[in-house]
Amino acid sequence: MNTIITTIIVVSCITAVLAALLTISSRTIGNYGEVVLTINDDKEYVVNGGSSLLDTLRSERIFIPSACGGKGSCGYCKVKVIEGGGPVLATEKPLLTKEELEDSVRLSCQCKVKQNIKISIPEELFNVREYSAVVERTEQLTPTIKLLRFNFGNEEISFKPGQYIQLKAPAYEGNDEEVYRAYSIASSVTDKHAVELLIGYTGGIATTYVHHHLKEGDDVHVNGPYGDFYYHEDDGPIILAGAGTGMAPIMSILQFMADNNINRKVLFFFGARTMKDLFLLDKIKGFEEKLNDFKFVPTLSREESEEWHGEKGRVPAAIDKYIEKGENYSAYLCGSPAMIDSIVQALLLKDIPSEKIYYDKF
Ligand code: FES
């Protein structure tokens, strides 16, 4: 009997000691104290270690694109880590190219700040801000695409035509996760107190929020602007090409050209399946009056109706038909990776220089 009691007491003591050790370790492991974050060699921040680089930067109001909300799946949050980033994790490798790995690029959502760390980021990211806005207008453009206008009130946003912002989708009934998703701005850069977005329904967290929960008058939170896809000054003719919500940055570029009386020849190729998938046609028609030499070429891949007298097939076929030699052209493309790759091939066959083909794959 005594042996049993002694055993119980010993086991209880060991358990209590282990529990105490676990509590102490959970309080100390992950606490790296204060460390110095140096950005672009000339800006220093004293920060608490232990969080991801992405979250640490956000706590200093420096916003890095992060479309997947830090899950390591979008690859948007790349940052060059010069010193102190530790080894590259297995979760990062699939999203980093060989060149990026050689150039010390990391996924900032995966790389933890544990010691003094030196990084390099584009200076434009210091202009990225967080904004609160009110949903001023929503409009169902097609069965799956909605236009949303967010008004910033007295606040102003400054962006380049073609850039994007990130919209915060908060938790809602049936979803307890808060995520950020990237959407190109469809409105004019001169419209500084509001932005318009075109958001297609995919069934994902953010598009379900937008299509099934968000209403006019609601508050929203966005940050931006981001992106190196934007209009470049040039004299030559210009090709714009997109499909679906890839229309958004193209509308912003067209509006910019109209606002600034830019008289370049413009050919806008838009790919859709059927007539039901065409939208903003009145607005696009308006550019025929506002721009000197503008042609809109919608091309439908699955339209059977005899009412359709326009182009049929995919965008590369239309490019082949409308462009003879393209050496002095530049091109701006926005759409799915597969669509962009096929259009780039068509443009290269027309001798359009690869350095003048700008694209935004989503
Ligand atoms: S935020 Fe998406 S991979 Fe880092």
Boltz pocket constraint, residues with backbone or C-beta under 6 A from the ligand:
constraints:
  - pocket:
      binder: B
      contacts: [[A, 65], [A, 66], [A, 67], [A, 68], [A, 69], [A, 70], [A, 71], [A, 72], [A, 73], [A, 74], [A, 75], [A, 76], [A, 77], [A, 107], [A, 108], [A, 109], [A, 110]]
      max_distance: 6.0
